């Protein structure tokens, strides 16, 4: 599952939800139902749009184990 942010112009809210890449949400009612978010007074048929965001990849444990361990430096010299 991928995490997406959707914005509703009718109420100004942005909601984060996870769903399949094949699925697209188009209404506030669909978004609230999937995200288990309260609808409030916004009509369920109010349109929502998926926001484009760039999420930085998080390093996994295998990546971290390959990184050089930093040594405490005594005086700024990297020779020790």
Protein Blocks (a to p, Z undefined) as FASTA:
>chain_A
ZZdddddfknopacdddddfkbccfbfklmmmmnopafbjadfklccddddddddddddf
klmmmpccddddfkopakZZ
